[in-house]
Amino acid sequence: MKRTSGIAWSTLGFTLILGSMMIAGCGGNEGSGEAGSGGSGSFDGASQGGAAAITGDPSKVVASVDGDEITLKQVSRVVSGWRQGRAPDVNPSAPEAELQTRAIDFLVEQRLLSAAADASDLVPTSEDLDASYQQVRSQFPTEEQFKTALSMQGLTEEEFAQGFRQDVKIQYFVQKKFFETITITDEEAKTYFESHPEEFQSPAQMKASHILIRVAPTATPDEDAAARSKAESALARARSGEDFAALAREVSEDETTAPNGGDLGFFGPGMMVPPFDQAVFAMSPGDVSDIVKTQFGYHIIHAVDRQEPQPMEYMDVEPRLKQYLVQQQASEDLQVYLDELRAAADIDRDI
């Protein structure tokens, strides 16, 4: 099941950059959200579909919603977070103008939802807002680390506190107005399950054995070449018809699996490191792979068996399916609501 969702409620602005702040607070440096600091702020004017990226003074107003201004600096913060992969539904390598356009869309929706929340009775209490904020503060071991992280994001504490509280308010409003008002019946869930059988399959499983010739991350070129040569010799023996399990017991340097003939048992996609995973799931039972390099060294893989995807039982997926259907319906209802808010608002924007 794949969830479709809008950025507006799934990844909010100041909660988006919280991950960046945590990295900064732990001594990392992924770049500031401040304009002109590598990847955000003053851009190179690259065009996307005829639109040029916005450049200039970070305080420049690039959009407004009923008079509530959005600055280039605010857009740059969102883009910076996306560049760091903070939103799974945004391509971090997209052209600057494209990300800026999406960021303005996102910030406009924030303003619309914030105003709608203020006009409703669906708002968290001041005590709840304070508690959420203090919980964030507590994730930083010291006050100095918190202030350093803010500085690296180009934020004052007042700016962060105000933005973070707005995010919490919007999340609360969306949760109460949309998610908590939707009920999925057993009949609706079963109908979806029965009409989408392709979505309810357990993944394929592979059973494989391997021979590993280890290469340390700090290995010299000569050491790497020696390990490669040893792996090539083992591969030649395996392809000449020698028993793979006996060969693994003799030459494999995987201390865990070598005594069992290199047996890895059955495993699903994503359970092995990517190069190994990609190679083994392209194989058929009986195949012996070419040499596969991973961070552990050189592997020779023997595909033993394959279990094709199997239909799942409704009772096994019912709770997750109902949650998915709630999310799907809430996302659709929210989009309709945002369209209505947008149509009624006075919105001005540069791109």
C-alpha positions as CSV (number, residue, x, y, z in Angstrom):
1,M,0.0,0.0,0.0
2,K,1.4,3.4,-1.0
3,R,0.2,6.4,0.9
4,T,-0.4,9.6,-1.1
5,S,-0.1,12.8,0.9
6,G,0.4,16.5,0.5
7,I,3.4,18.1,2.0
8,A,1.3,20.6,3.9
9,W,0.4,18.2,6.7
10,S,2.9,15.5,6.5
11,T,6.1,17.6,6.6
12,L,5.8,21.0,8.2
13,G,8.2,23.8,8.0
14,F,9.9,24.1,11.4
15,T,9.4,20.4,12.2
16,L,11.1,19.8,8.9
17,I,14.3,21.6,9.9
18,L,14.3,20.1,13.4
19,G,16.3,17.1,12.0
20,S,18.9,19.5,10.6
21,M,19.1,21.2,13.9
22,M,19.6,17.9,15.7
23,I,22.5,17.1,13.4
24,A,24.0,20.5,13.9
25,G,23.6,20.2,17.7
26,C,25.5,16.9,17.5
27,G,28.4,18.5,15.8
28,G,27.5,17.8,12.1
29,N,27.4,20.5,9.5
30,E,24.9,20.1,6.6
31,G,24.8,23.7,5.8
32,S,22.8,26.6,7.1
33,G,19.3,27.5,6.0
34,E,20.5,31.2,5.9
35,A,20.3,32.8,2.5
36,G,23.6,32.6,0.5
37,S,25.0,29.6,2.4
38,G,25.4,26.9,-0.2
39,G,22.2,25.5,-1.7
40,S,19.8,28.1,-0.4
41,G,19.3,31.8,-0.3
42,S,20.9,33.5,-3.3
43,F,20.8,31.1,-6.2
44,D,22.3,30.9,-9.6
45,G,19.1,31.7,-11.6
46,A,18.8,28.2,-13.1
47,S,15.5,27.9,-14.9
48,Q,12.8,25.3,-14.8
49,G,10.2,25.2,-17.4
50,G,10.9,28.9,-18.2
51,A,10.8,30.1,-14.6
52,A,14.0,31.4,-13.1
53,A,15.0,30.7,-9.5
54,I,14.5,33.7,-7.2
55,T,17.7,35.5,-6.1
56,G,18.5,38.5,-4.0
57,D,18.0,39.9,-0.5
58,P,16.8,37.1,1.9
59,S,14.3,39.6,3.3
60,K,12.7,40.0,-0.1
61,V,9.0,39.3,-0.1
62,V,8.3,36.6,-2.7
63,A,4.6,35.8,-1.8
64,S,1.8,36.9,0.5
65,V,-1.4,35.4,1.7
66,D,-4.1,37.9,2.7
67,G,-1.3,40.3,3.5
68,D,0.8,37.8,5.5
69,E,4.2,38.0,3.8
70,I,6.5,35.1,2.9
71,T,10.2,36.0,2.4
72,L,13.0,34.5,0.3
73,K,14.7,33.5,3.6
74,Q,11.7,31.4,4.6
75,V,11.5,29.8,1.2
76,S,15.3,29.1,1.4
77,R,14.9,27.3,4.8
78,V,12.3,24.9,3.4
79,V,14.4,24.3,0.2
80,S,17.5,23.7,2.4
81,G,15.7,21.0,4.4
82,W,14.5,19.3,1.2
83,R,18.0,19.4,-0.2
84,Q,19.0,17.4,2.8
85,G,16.4,14.8,2.1
86,R,14.0,15.8,4.9
87,A,10.9,15.2,2.9
88,P,10.4,11.7,1.3
89,D,8.1,13.0,-1.4
90,V,10.4,15.7,-2.6
91,N,13.3,15.1,-5.0
92,P,16.3,16.8,-3.3
93,S,18.2,17.1,-6.6
94,A,15.4,18.9,-8.4
95,P,16.2,22.3,-10.1
96,E,16.2,25.3,-7.7
97,A,13.2,27.0,-9.3
98,E,11.1,23.9,-9.0
99,L,11.9,23.5,-5.3
100,Q,11.3,27.2,-4.7
101,T,7.9,26.9,-6.4
102,R,7.0,23.9,-4.3
103,A,8.3,25.6,-1.2
104,I,6.1,28.6,-1.8
105,D,3.1,26.3,-2.4
106,F,3.9,24.7,0.9
107,L,4.3,28.0,2.8
108,V,1.1,29.3,1.3
109,E,-0.8,26.2,2.5
110,Q,0.8,26.7,6.0
111,R,-0.5,30.2,6.2
112,L,-4.0,29.1,5.0
113,L,-4.2,26.3,7.5
114,S,-2.8,28.4,10.4
115,A,-5.5,31.0,9.8
116,A,-8.2,28.4,9.5
117,A,-7.0,26.8,12.8
118,D,-7.2,30.2,14.5
119,A,-10.7,30.7,13.3
120,S,-11.8,27.4,14.6
121,D,-12.0,25.9,18.1
122,L,-9.6,23.1,17.1
123,V,-6.5,24.4,18.6
124,P,-4.1,23.0,21.3
125,T,-3.9,24.6,24.6
126,S,-1.0,26.9,25.5
127,E,0.1,24.3,28.0
128,D,0.2,21.6,25.3
129,L,2.2,23.9,23.0
130,D,4.6,24.7,25.7
131,A,5.1,21.1,26.5
132,S,5.8,20.2,22.9
133,Y,8.3,23.0,22.7
134,Q,10.1,22.0,25.9
135,Q,10.2,18.4,24.6
136,V,12.2,19.6,21.6
137,R,14.5,21.7,23.8
138,S,15.2,18.7,26.0
139,Q,16.6,16.8,23.0
140,F,19.7,19.1,23.1
141,P,22.0,18.2,26.0
142,T,23.0,21.8,26.7
143,E,21.6,25.3,26.1
144,E,24.8,26.1,24.2
145,Q,24.2,23.2,21.7
146,F,20.6,24.4,21.2
147,K,21.7,27.9,20.4
148,T,24.5,26.7,18.1
149,A,22.0,24.6,16.2
150,L,19.7,27.5,15.8
151,S,22.5,29.7,14.6
152,M,23.5,27.1,12.0
153,Q,20.0,27.2,10.7
154,G,20.0,31.0,10.6
155,L,17.3,31.2,13.3
156,T,16.7,33.1,16.5
157,E,15.1,31.2,19.3
158,E,12.0,33.4,19.0
159,E,11.7,32.6,15.3
160,F,12.1,28.9,15.9
161,A,9.7,28.9,18.9
162,Q,7.0,30.8,16.9
163,G,7.4,28.6,13.8
164,F,7.4,25.4,15.8
165,R,4.3,26.3,17.7
166,Q,2.6,27.1,14.5
167,D,3.5,23.7,13.1
168,V,2.1,22.0,16.2
169,K,-1.1,24.0,15.9
170,I,-1.6,23.1,12.2
171,Q,-0.9,19.4,12.9
172,Y,-3.5,19.4,15.7
173,F,-6.0,21.2,13.6
174,V,-5.6,18.8,10.6
175,Q,-5.7,15.7,12.9
176,K,-8.9,16.8,14.6
177,K,-10.7,18.2,11.5
178,F,-9.8,15.4,9.1
179,F,-8.2,12.2,10.5
180,E,-10.3,11.9,13.7
181,T,-13.6,12.4,11.8
182,I,-13.1,9.5,9.4
183,T,-14.2,5.9,10.2
184,I,-13.4,3.0,7.9
185,T,-15.9,0.1,8.2
186,D,-15.0,-3.5,7.9
187,E,-17.0,-3.6,4.6
188,E,-15.1,-0.7,3.1
189,A,-11.7,-2.2,4.1
190,K,-12.6,-5.7,2.8
191,T,-13.9,-4.2,-0.5
192,Y,-10.6,-2.4,-1.0
193,F,-8.6,-5.5,-0.1
194,E,-10.5,-7.7,-2.5
195,S,-10.4,-5.2,-5.4
196,H,-6.6,-4.5,-5.1
197,P,-5.1,-8.0,-4.7
198,E,-1.8,-6.8,-6.3
199,E,-1.2,-4.5,-3.3
200,F,-1.5,-7.4,-0.7
201,Q,1.4,-9.7,-1.6
202,S,4.2,-10.8,0.7
203,P,7.5,-9.9,-1.1
204,A,9.6,-12.5,-2.9
205,Q,12.1,-14.4,-0.7
206,M,15.5,-15.7,-1.8
207,K,17.5,-18.5,-0.2
208,A,21.2,-18.1,-0.8
209,S,24.7,-19.0,0.3
210,H,27.8,-16.9,-0.1
211,I,31.5,-16.9,0.1
212,L,33.1,-13.7,1.6
213,I,36.6,-12.6,1.2
214,R,37.0,-9.7,3.6
215,V,38.5,-6.3,2.7
216,A,39.0,-3.8,5.4
217,P,37.9,-0.2,4.7
218,T,41.5,0.9,5.3
219,A,42.9,-1.7,2.9
220,T,45.8,-0.6,0.6
221,P,45.4,-1.1,-3.1
222,D,47.7,-4.2,-2.8
223,E,45.6,-5.7,-0.1
224,D,42.5,-5.1,-2.1
225,A,44.0,-6.7,-5.2
226,A,45.1,-9.7,-3.1
227,A,41.5,-10.2,-1.8
228,R,40.1,-9.8,-5.3
229,S,42.5,-12.4,-6.6
230,K,41.4,-14.8,-3.8
231,A,37.7,-14.2,-4.6
232,E,38.4,-14.8,-8.4
233,S,40.0,-18.1,-7.6
234,A,37.1,-19.2,-5.4
235,L,34.6,-18.1,-8.2
236,A,36.5,-20.2,-10.7
237,R,36.3,-23.2,-8.4
238,A,32.6,-22.7,-7.8
239,R,31.9,-22.5,-11.5
240,S,33.9,-25.5,-12.3
241,G,31.4,-27.6,-10.4
242,E,32.9,-27.9,-6.9
243,D,30.3,-28.2,-4.1
244,F,29.6,-24.6,-3.0
245,A,28.9,-25.5,0.6
246,A,32.2,-27.3,1.0
247,L,34.1,-24.5,-0.8
248,A,32.5,-21.9,1.5
249,R,33.6,-23.9,4.6
250,E,37.1,-23.9,3.2
251,V,37.6,-20.4,2.0
252,S,34.9,-18.0,3.2
253,E,35.9,-15.4,5.8
254,D,32.4,-14.9,7.1
255,E,32.9,-16.5,10.5
256,T,29.1,-16.8,11.1
257,T,28.0,-18.5,7.9
258,A,31.2,-20.4,6.8
259,P,30.7,-23.3,9.2
260,N,27.2,-23.8,7.7
261,G,28.5,-23.8,4.1
262,G,27.8,-20.1,3.7
263,D,24.0,-20.6,4.2
264,L,22.1,-17.3,4.7
265,G,18.6,-18.9,4.7
266,F,15.6,-17.1,3.3
267,F,15.5,-13.3,3.3
268,G,13.4,-10.6,1.7
269,P,14.3,-7.5,-0.3
270,G,16.2,-4.9,1.6
271,M,17.5,-7.2,4.3
272,M,21.0,-7.3,2.7
273,V,23.3,-4.4,1.8
274,P,22.2,-2.9,-1.5
275,P,24.9,-4.3,-3.9
276,F,24.3,-7.8,-2.5
277,D,20.5,-7.3,-2.5
278,Q,20.5,-6.1,-6.1
279,A,22.6,-9.0,-7.3
280,V,20.8,-11.8,-5.5
281,F,17.3,-10.8,-6.5
282,A,18.3,-10.8,-10.1
283,M,19.4,-14.4,-9.9
284,S,17.6,-17.7,-10.5
285,P,18.0,-20.8,-8.3
286,G,21.3,-22.6,-9.1
287,D,23.0,-19.4,-10.4
288,V,26.4,-18.4,-9.1
289,S,27.0,-14.7,-9.2
290,D,29.9,-12.7,-10.5
291,I,32.0,-11.1,-7.7
292,V,30.0,-8.6,-5.8
293,K,31.8,-5.8,-3.8
294,T,30.2,-4.5,-0.6
295,Q,31.6,-2.7,2.4
296,F,32.5,-6.1,3.9
297,G,34.6,-7.3,1.0
298,Y,34.1,-9.5,-2.1
299,H,31.2,-11.9,-2.2
300,I,30.3,-14.9,-4.4
301,I,26.6,-15.7,-4.2
302,H,24.9,-19.0,-4.8
303,A,21.2,-18.7,-5.3
304,V,19.6,-21.8,-3.7
305,D,15.8,-21.2,-3.9
306,R,13.2,-18.5,-4.5
307,Q,9.8,-18.1,-3.1
308,E,7.5,-16.0,-5.2
309,P,5.2,-13.4,-3.7
310,Q,2.3,-14.9,-1.8
311,P,-1.2,-13.4,-1.2
312,M,-1.7,-12.0,2.3
313,E,-4.6,-12.8,4.5
314,Y,-7.1,-10.0,5.2
315,M,-6.8,-10.4,9.0
316,D,-3.0,-9.9,8.8
317,V,-3.4,-6.5,7.1
318,E,-6.7,-5.2,8.5
319,P,-5.3,-2.6,11.1
320,R,-2.7,-1.2,8.6
321,L,-5.2,-1.2,5.8
322,K,-7.8,0.8,7.8
323,Q,-5.1,3.3,8.8
324,Y,-4.0,3.6,5.2
325,L,-7.6,4.2,4.0
326,V,-8.1,6.9,6.7
327,Q,-4.9,8.6,5.6
328,Q,-5.9,8.4,1.9
329,Q,-9.4,9.9,2.6
330,A,-8.0,12.6,4.9
331,S,-5.4,13.6,2.3
332,E,-8.2,13.9,-0.4
333,D,-10.5,15.9,2.0
334,L,-7.6,18.1,3.0
335,Q,-6.7,18.9,-0.6
336,V,-10.3,19.9,-1.4
337,Y,-10.3,22.0,1.7
338,L,-7.1,23.7,0.7
339,D,-8.4,24.4,-2.7
340,E,-11.4,26.1,-1.2
341,L,-9.2,28.2,1.2
342,R,-6.9,29.1,-1.7
343,A,-9.8,30.3,-3.9
344,A,-11.1,32.5,-1.1
345,A,-7.8,34.0,-0.2
346,D,-5.8,36.9,-1.7
347,I,-2.6,35.3,-2.8
348,D,0.3,37.0,-4.5
349,R,3.5,35.2,-5.5
350,D,6.6,35.7,-7.7
351,I,6.7,32.1,-9.0
